[in-house]
């Protein structure tokens, strides 16, 4: 819980939402950084070791391979679910383990990663990403033509694709700013910053948050570019978590200018309304609580089965 990345912010938002509903979330992370300390300040317990934990949780909600396996081996009588947030990062690779009763993909792309890694289809569920609509409030109507654009990405840097977008924006007389870790321009409250812009370049949870504020979005990151999100494609792009699979071509000045030329303020507002209706935190948290309950019930029904040998083999793998 060091940087404000997509998975880290998912944990942050979910922990607060669960607490608000009367549950008792505890966060385990090998590294309690600024984000972890921020959660602690909001009375969410955050641990960097499970050694002295004096209680047994009802369920383990796992993100990332090694922390999930650490929790599973620390609590041998507790079931788990595992979330996959990405196609390529090593830590998003699913551990195959008997007590992980459900694997959750945040997109169709992540679903395919779970399948490719040998997870049975019957154990996989897609729960699409969410945005905190109370936090990311809707801005006023966009201007007819964009004047201010923002790169909202933790992976973008001056030695990657930022200069290409900057040149395209200069060509179209649009001011460009950057928010992100690699550009050394992180902000603690992006919801306060986003409302000042008209057009954003982002993917994943950052893209979802920008859309919920009411900005026009071009999917762009990792040196590749996708479409301007519109009512014609927003459903399909949301199924991909506005992510890697939607980045259909290498980035170039011409491609950026082409997508910026499709800017439509009225369509952007309709897209934002759609996202605010379909991607709210409360809907997702209700899905998760129902999943937790079904997994706990399923595990108790299986509890009489001796599984030590299979678990030791899985740990060895």
Secondary structure, 3 states (H helix, E strand, C coil): CCCCCHHHHHHHHHHHHHHHCCCCCCEECCCCCHHHHHHHHCCCCEECCCCCCCCCCCEEEEECHHHHHHHHHHCCCCEEEEEECCCCCHHHCCCCCCCEEEEEECCHHHHHHHHHCCCCHHHEEECCCCECCCCCCCCCCCCCCCCEEEEECCCCCCCCCHHHHHHHHHHCCCEEEEEECCCCECCCCHHHHHCCCCEEEECHHHHHHHHHHCCEEEEEECCEEEEECCCCCHHHHHHCCCCHHHCCEECCHHHHHHHHCCCCHHHHHHHHHHHHHHCEHHHHHHHHHHHHHHHHHHHHHHCCCCCHHHHHHHHHC
